[in-house]
């Protein structure tokens, strides 16, 4: 599913970036070589990063 409509970032993109070591929203956008535009996706990105960290069994202190 598309999480960030402004930058066409999907949940799979976020999961892949998290698997590669992304821990913050900024890391997700950096992986895509872009920046957030409207910011409405940040909450969902944080939730997906936390979920990915739980699946990997790592702690994540992801600030919005």
C-alpha positions as CSV (number, residue, x, y, z in Angstrom):
1,X,0.0,0.0,0.0
2,X,1.1,3.5,-0.6
3,X,2.0,5.3,2.7
4,X,3.4,8.5,1.3
5,X,1.3,9.8,-1.6
6,X,3.5,12.9,-2.1
7,X,6.6,10.8,-2.6
8,X,5.1,7.4,-3.7
9,X,6.6,5.5,-0.8
10,X,5.0,2.1,0.0
11,X,4.9,0.0,3.1
12,X,7.2,-2.4,1.3
13,X,9.7,0.4,0.7
14,X,9.6,1.2,4.4
15,X,10.0,-2.5,5.4
16,X,13.0,-2.8,3.0
17,X,14.6,0.3,4.3
18,X,14.1,-0.9,7.9
19,X,15.7,-4.3,7.1
20,X,18.6,-2.3,5.7
21,X,19.0,-0.4,9.0
22,X,16.6,2.6,8.7
23,X,15.4,3.6,12.2
24,X,13.9,7.0,11.7
25,X,11.5,8.7,9.3
26,X,14.4,10.7,8.0
27,X,16.2,7.5,7.1
28,X,13.3,6.4,4.9
29,X,13.3,9.6,2.9
30,X,17.1,9.6,2.7
31,X,16.9,6.0,1.2
32,X,14.6,7.4,-1.4
33,X,16.8,10.5,-2.0
34,X,13.9,12.8,-1.1
35,X,12.4,14.8,1.7
36,X,8.9,14.7,3.3
37,X,6.5,17.1,1.7
38,X,3.2,17.4,3.7
39,X,4.1,15.2,6.6
40,X,0.8,13.4,6.9
41,X,2.6,10.0,6.4
42,X,5.0,10.4,9.3
43,X,2.8,8.7,11.9
44,X,2.3,5.7,9.7
45,X,6.0,5.5,8.9
46,X,6.8,5.6,12.6
47,X,4.3,2.8,13.3
48,X,5.7,0.6,10.4
49,X,9.3,1.2,11.6
50,X,8.3,0.1,15.1
51,X,6.5,-2.9,13.8
52,X,9.6,-3.9,11.7
53,X,11.8,-3.5,14.8
54,X,9.6,-5.7,16.8
55,X,9.6,-8.4,14.1
56,X,13.4,-8.2,14.1
57,X,13.5,-8.3,17.9
58,X,15.3,-5.0,18.3
59,X,14.4,-1.9,20.3
60,X,13.5,1.2,18.4
61,X,13.2,4.7,19.8
62,X,11.7,6.4,16.7
63,X,10.7,10.0,17.4
64,X,8.2,11.7,15.1
